[in-house]
Amino acid sequence: MRKIVAASLLLLSASAFAQAQTAPFDMSGERPPGASVTPRLTSPTPAAPAPVPVTPPLSVTPAPATPAAPAVPPAVAARPQSAVPAPQPAAAANTVTPPRAGDVRRFIVPFSTLGLGGEYDRRSWSVYLTPEQAAAKASFTFAYQNSIVVAPEASALTIYLNNRPIGQQRVGSPDGSSAVTFEVPPGLLQPGANLVTFEANQRHRTDCSIQSTYELWSNIDPAGTYLSFAGRDAAQLSSADAIRAIGVDGAGKTEFDVVVPALEQPGTTKPLLRLAQGLSVLSSMPNQIFAFNTASLPPGGPGRLSVLVGTAAELRPLFPGLPPGAESAALAAFVTDPRDGSPVLLISGPSWQAVSSAIDTIVAPTDRSSDVRRDVLTTERWSAPNAPLVFSDTNIALSQLGVKTTEFSGRRLRTSFNIAVPADFYANAYGEAKVLLDAAYTDNVMPGSHIDIYVNDNIASTVPITTTSGGILRHLPIRVTMRHFKPGLNSVAIEAILMTKDDAVCAPGSTAGATPRFALFDTSELQIPDFARVGQRPNLAAMAGSAYPYGRATEPTPLFIDRVDADTLSAAATLLGQMAITAGHPIDVETVASPNMIGDRDAIFIGSVSQMPATALTQTNIATASQASWRPVADTQAGVVDTGTALEEWNSKVSGGVLRNRITAFREWVSRNFDISRSSLQFVPGAEEVFTPSNVDTILVAQGSSPAGAGAWTVVTAPSAKDLREGLEVLTAQLNWPQISGHITTYSSKTGKIETVPVTRFDFVPSTPWSIANYRLIAANWLSTNILSYAFLLVVFVLLIGVTTSSMLRRLGRSK
């Protein structure tokens, strides 16, 4: 009997072992206690819906045995924001109800892609809601996918609305996109701006090195991230304030579709461009474009607003339901598109003079005198809070810049904030800012660790950690060179690289790092010193940063448009809309038909290169021959040789090519290590070279002086009106606009690259009242840039001092 029982136990053990071996290897985190082993379902990425009735996403009903987790885990509120959160069951987060008809969906990610990288990352921006949306019952849905090396048991994504956590999700979707839904607590949303924050705490599965932290990422899908509002009332737009709530589509874009039957008639261009700038400033969205047409009203959708502009007689064939008041007085109101129920902004009147008055009622709240100084640069729609504008010696606490006190247990901590400087900033060669750092680290942190400061993704300073007993840093001054600062918006990042003995051993289970080893306190400060202030011409970076000099004009800026068609006017509206956002107000423009009407004023030229005045091309150092030679390269066109590539190839073929390459490499090494370039070894800057665009270039932006040198002329041109429109839609995107700099900037749709030609010679433009202190700073920066001139003046002054001293000694001393 004992043998029979033993044989039976042996057979059962063998069957269990075989069953275990057939199960696939699973690298995901352990399931919560009581969770079902049924494979988890994930809802597909939702498609872009219409703005009114939409179907909410499918959700996963949790297994009955899984305990329901609260919508806002208590651990989230009690834990320091930087600590690695304890994994929370995703039962309540993944609970999805059946589709509900009549819900309204608002996409909220203002980027084409949103990635949260490293062990700690935090992104914040604001979403503008109407009173109807704020009052409606809401839920928050986001879709994400993460790197396969992220350890789900020690990693989490936390969502905050108005600085209150609404839910936390374990990072565990490496195989595909997963949708997660959290209910928004009643009363949390408010009319107007609402702060949305994504916070990621991520740890590696197996590696403890610094390099492994760069393998950690979680990508948020903009098309699957939105707020859902119950009821149709949330789709209603009833006032001009609702323009601010236009939002974005599933790709992070905002589009204004403007229908103007009288688009090409004289006198309509100026009010239409003023309307476009007013809509841009009101919405302040980062990736917005304008599309004009004359024939039909396009369908509505998320992140899109249709605008009807014209007299009552012109609009009645397109919109039969025109309000009767449009025939007797100026009218600006929201109406409903009878086809799909989407809102339409209607601007009409009995005449175009009345239409212009109606436009003024919308745009007037955004007007601001150029004499009124701004305190901040508006960035909250894509990066909150707004960036403060610094004009002189200033100390700013990091708490005012959106940095939170962070206790960190990982290996690489990176946090960033924004700061802005005016368009006449001139301290890139000698200026030094300071970060007064408040931080602490434990005795586990080894020497060799360091704290780095980055400015616009360029390293500006490094401070090593040399002690082995830990320490508390109280306002530790870290000098930051200002060479990487530029007019307008600047991003500053603080990164701590932390190494410990435990990381060197990397024992199993040690990758999570539960004990904090470093703390960054929000009492740290950024100190910006007094810097030289003088305008420079040309300076495309200043134009991109704050619309300089057009944003400061006290008179209308001349605008040359070669022809008024849908593509050219759409391009002009997109460009001026972006400039109005950076300027903080609409720019008053007047259309001109000839450069002779401009004189020496600041002016803007927009159009195809074949129609561009030769004077404008000459003043911006663009070869006039490009009017005939600059043609886009077709995909089927054979035998087209790119001049730049051909020159590089022939440079290596001819004799001496290897020697030239070595000389070039040596120059780059000297420039990289000693900041010495050929331009700095000149007594005076050389003349600008004539630029010929390549056939692979899609669009070109150039700036130069007016014929008499009293104004700045900016030329925006492309081979065709279609290329002009498509090129500006790319250049004005939030990721690309800050790359515009130098004397000339080009973009190629073939390569996707933005290239710049640096400024060789520029003119100073006084921008502040005369003062000795400012001129001393200007001279210091100019001499720091022109080394030979500085050395020559130094020798001259030494000789003068020597001659003067010798002369004085001869007269005052005894001769014998």
Disulfide bonds with the S-S distance in Angstrom:
Cys208-Cys506 2.20
